[in-house]
């Protein structure tokens, strides 16, 4: 893997270490977040005329899944406004560490048993069963956004560091697994410096910055998953030993660094929900849409149970059978459960590209709703920039299916390549074959949903 | 890069181009005029799926049973709308093959962005080519490491 440190670029360290650019961006986003909540509660109930729906589920989602996650990994987490008020209260400071930074600071650790992403998996699944309503009704979006910020504040007052981001945020969970593939990473330049540095200021903090808010020791960082790119360690490292690298490939394979069941399940949840959403939201089946929308009805219960069964049981169960076949085809000293956990990581690129393909049709078809909403964010008849009467126009509708095909086949190549790498690292090259056949089946199914 | 890798990459790229662009024989029937009565109601088009052959003349008679709805045809970029109880017509020649979504173009309620139907013109070659490319991509992923 080749790496190019960005720190050598002129002014890079200055702008990254300065707290002001990050604070300004986050403050602006926090303002937008508050406007989205207010618009949800006070604005028009018509979703595509209300900025809470259009800004969050079209503009932000497009920026996140099409740009931020594939390129910057956890770059969004670096500027996310949701944990901001909680951090201010927790740190008793807005910009940087206060003089008495250790005085009466919250030091309670999050319970060890739940220091994993199972809660994030559950939170995402909970939102998933209500997703059609969340995506279309401004008031529901407002409640969700408000709940996120209140929970973030609550846990910040009770537990140390950014527990919400690391263990609870339903968005942070999937950004974490997708960031493993990102071409950007934060790593130490020379691990021996960290090994001999007793103060461990990157983890404990000093007068220049806070100890890692993500509860990660940068000196031993080998994967992007839990690094929120908050840049605190760049500020606190006395040896300038932290680098932001551009890299030629993703994190090391789980065959080398080990996989975990919670992360495996995150991959299934993301892949399964991409498949179900594509059928419900983009397909011509109105019965499915009604079922997903009529919360509390018998059909909605059927939809909710069906969705949960797909993402928590059917897809993982099918994949387990595939891994058993892989084990039989090319036995290794790893048992099927280990094969399951490690090979589940191949679903990360597959599900990322499934979400990109899903988002392409959703975002290009509905992106033009942003133009009138900018002039009339609450749907109250304002015309701030003279664009409130702009007509809805789908963009690139002729090319979106072609783009989706390219993205999905690219994702399959990526997944197949990872699977083969994992199998070869274990001296069981044929172990990848059933996995790749499974991925091909999923890809062709997604193609059928998107362009069929 | 070793010569075998060049050969491998060139081979798969060539195969990909062949799968993506090779002209395929498509049976041509005498063009017909199809008239479809499409009812729009409560976030659904009925029928939601329409199939014609390439070159056919297509007339869509759009009606609405509840509120004002529209119909925008992706790929063809055509649009009509209709008031409740009224019928509006859209006639066009289906000269582009493939599968095209049509969607409501007039805000009609919460599920408006998801009010979607499908027009299929002739065989959906993009789907078949996509499936072929997928198989090729899977093979390329495996093959690379045996070079």
HADDOCK unambig.tbl for C-alpha pairs under 7 A between the chains (distance, minus, plus):
assign (segid A and resid 46 and name CA) (segid B and resid 109 and name CA) 6.67 0.50 0.50
assign (segid A and resid 46 and name CA) (segid B and resid 110 and name CA) 6.57 0.50 0.50
assign (segid A and resid 47 and name CA) (segid B and resid 110 and name CA) 6.33 0.50 0.50
assign (segid A and resid 136 and name CA) (segid B and resid 110 and name CA) 5.36 0.50 0.50
assign (segid A and resid 136 and name CA) (segid B and resid 111 and name CA) 6.49 0.50 0.50
assign (segid A and resid 137 and name CA) (segid B and resid 110 and name CA) 6.44 0.50 0.50
assign (segid A and resid 281 and name CA) (segid B and resid 114 and name CA) 5.28 0.50 0.50
assign (segid A and resid 282 and name CA) (segid B and resid 114 and name CA) 6.24 0.50 0.50
assign (segid A and resid 282 and name CA) (segid B and resid 116 and name CA) 6.76 0.50 0.50
assign (segid A and resid 283 and name CA) (segid B and resid 116 and name CA) 6.70 0.50 0.50
assign (segid A and resid 284 and name CA) (segid B and resid 48 and name CA) 5.70 0.50 0.50
assign (segid A and resid 284 and name CA) (segid B and resid 116 and name CA) 5.32 0.50 0.50
assign (segid A and resid 284 and name CA) (segid B and resid 117 and name CA) 4.70 0.50 0.50
assign (segid A and resid 284 and name CA) (segid B and resid 118 and name CA) 6.45 0.50 0.50
assign (segid A and resid 286 and name CA) (segid B and resid 44 and name CA) 5.44 0.50 0.50
assign (segid A and resid 397 and name CA) (segid B and resid 74 and name CA) 5.26 0.50 0.50
assign (segid A and resid 397 and name CA) (segid B and resid 75 and name CA) 5.51 0.50 0.50
assign (segid A and resid 398 and name CA) (segid B and resid 74 and name CA) 6.41 0.50 0.50
assign (segid A and resid 398 and name CA) (segid B and resid 75 and name CA) 4.16 0.50 0.50
assign (segid A and resid 405 and name CA) (segid B and resid 130 and name CA) 5.84 0.50 0.50
assign (segid A and resid 409 and name CA) (segid B and resid 133 and name CA) 6.49 0.50 0.50
assign (segid A and resid 409 and name CA) (segid B and resid 134 and name CA) 5.01 0.50 0.50
assign (segid A and resid 409 and name CA) (segid B and resid 137 and name CA) 6.19 0.50 0.50
assign (segid A and resid 412 and name CA) (segid B and resid 134 and name CA) 6.78 0.50 0.50
assign (segid A and resid 412 and name CA) (segid B and resid 137 and name CA) 6.32 0.50 0.50
assign (segid A and resid 412 and name CA) (segid B and resid 138 and name CA) 6.24 0.50 0.50
assign (segid A and resid 413 and name CA) (segid B and resid 137 and name CA) 4.66 0.50 0.50
assign (segid A and resid 413 and name CA) (segid B and resid 138 and name CA) 5.42 0.50 0.50
assign (segid A and resid 413 and name CA) (segid B and resid 140 and name CA) 6.78 0.50 0.50
assign (segid A and resid 413 and name CA) (segid B and resid 141 and name CA) 5.16 0.50 0.50
assign (segid A and resid 414 and name CA) (segid B and resid 141 and name CA) 6.95 0.50 0.50
assign (segid A and resid 416 and name CA) (segid B and resid 138 and name CA) 5.58 0.50 0.50
assign (segid A and resid 416 and name CA) (segid B and resid 141 and name CA) 4.67 0.50 0.50
assign (segid A and resid 416 and name CA) (segid B and resid 142 and name CA) 6.26 0.50 0.50
assign (segid A and resid 417 and name CA) (segid B and resid 141 and name CA) 4.16 0.50 0.50
assign (segid A and resid 417 and name CA) (segid B and resid 142 and name CA) 6.08 0.50 0.50
assign (segid A and resid 420 and name CA) (segid B and resid 142 and name CA) 5.72 0.50 0.50
assign (segid A and resid 436 and name CA) (segid B and resid 138 and name CA) 6.50 0.50 0.50
assign (segid A and resid 440 and name CA) (segid B and resid 134 and name CA) 6.48 0.50 0.50
assign (segid A and resid 440 and name CA) (segid B and resid 135 and name CA) 6.69 0.50 0.50
assign (segid A and resid 440 and name CA) (segid B and resid 138 and name CA) 6.71 0.50 0.50
assign (segid A and resid 444 and name CA) (segid B and resid 131 and name CA) 5.68 0.50 0.50
assign (segid A and resid 447 and name CA) (segid B and resid 127 and name CA) 6.56 0.50 0.50
assign (segid A and resid 448 and name CA) (segid B and resid 127 and name CA) 6.59 0.50 0.50
assign (segid A and resid 451 and name CA) (segid B and resid 99 and name CA) 6.43 0.50 0.50
assign (segid A and resid 451 and name CA) (segid B and resid 127 and name CA) 6.10 0.50 0.50
assign (segid A and resid 452 and name CA) (segid B and resid 99 and name CA) 6.20 0.50 0.50
assign (segid A and resid 452 and name CA) (segid B and resid 124 and name CA) 6.90 0.50 0.50
assign (segid A and resid 452 and name CA) (segid B and resid 127 and name CA) 5.77 0.50 0.50
